[in-house]
Structures are given as structure tokens and as C-alpha cells.
Amino acid sequence: MTYMKLKNIKIKDSYAVTVPKAEKLLKCKEHWEKNHTQDRYLTIDHNYNLIDGYIQYLILKENNVKEVEVKISNYKKKQWRRKRNNIMKKLEHRKTTTYIYGI
């Protein structure tokens, strides 16, 4: 994890046009008001484009935070990483099914 200036993080148009879920926004905002710390880190690529943590970004920007904790990702696309993690979780929870046939 490293620290960088919030103003240097670039927001993609796909994030800028979306409206975050109210529950997530409220949870993140409550954590900030209570602890004045990030409850999650911002994930960026090597070009400083935001990959994950848009809600946290909005909260930090709203509170005029100058430097933020970020993680620089080696992955090209966030969706691939999440999809792969979900598949691995499903495989871990797979149970053996036994079929019994009879007359």
C-alpha cells in the first residue's frame, strides 16, 4: 500500500455516470465520521485510473482529504479478477452429491 494525492487519481466515465447504492455510501460515510480513516483502500492501475473503491473516493473527496491510501493493481480488468475469485469460492463450497437408485 502506498499513499498518493487524491487529485491525481483519474475517474473513468463509467464510474462518473453511476449512482452508488445508498447503503454502501451510508456505511462508508459512517465509518469515516466515526474513525476518520478509510474503511477500504482505493485500487488504481499504473496509469492512476481508479479500478475499485469509487464510494470511498467520493467520501474522501467530500471531506477534502488530500492524501489517500491506495493499492496499485497488476490486473488489467477488475471484472476478470472478481469473476475468477467467485469461481474459486464456488469450487470451495462444492459438496459431493450421492445418487441412490432403487426399485
JOMO-V617479 format. One record per pair of residues at least 12 apart in sequence whose ideal C-beta (glycine too) atoms are under 6 Angstrom apart, sorted by the first residue. I is the first residue (numbers start at 1). J is the second residue. D is the distance in Angstrom with one decimal. If there is no record, write none. Layout:
# JOMO-V617479
i = <I | I>
j = <J | J>
d = <D | D>
This chain:
# JOMO-V617479
i = <1 | 1 | 2 | 3 | 3 | 4 | 5 | 6 | 6 | 6 | 8 | 9 | 9 | 10 | 10 | 11 | 15 | 20 | 24 | 25 | 28 | 28 | 28 | 29 | 32 | 38 | 38 | 40 | 40 | 41 | 41 | 42 | 42 | 42 | 42 | 43 | 43 | 44 | 44 | 45 | 51 | 51 | 52>
j = <69 | 71 | 70 | 67 | 69 | 70 | 67 | 60 | 65 | 68 | 48 | 48 | 50 | 48 | 49 | 50 | 54 | 55 | 55 | 55 | 55 | 56 | 59 | 59 | 59 | 56 | 69 | 53 | 56 | 69 | 71 | 56 | 57 | 68 | 70 | 71 | 73 | 70 | 72 | 73 | 73 | 78 | 78>
d = <5.5 | 5.5 | 6.0 | 5.0 | 5.8 | 5.5 | 5.9 | 5.8 | 5.9 | 5.0 | 5.6 | 5.6 | 5.5 | 5.3 | 4.9 | 5.5 | 4.8 | 4.9 | 5.3 | 5.6 | 5.1 | 5.9 | 5.1 | 5.6 | 5.2 | 5.8 | 5.6 | 5.8 | 5.3 | 5.0 | 5.0 | 5.9 | 5.8 | 5.9 | 4.7 | 5.1 | 5.1 | 5.3 | 5.9 | 5.8 | 5.5 | 4.9 | 5.6>
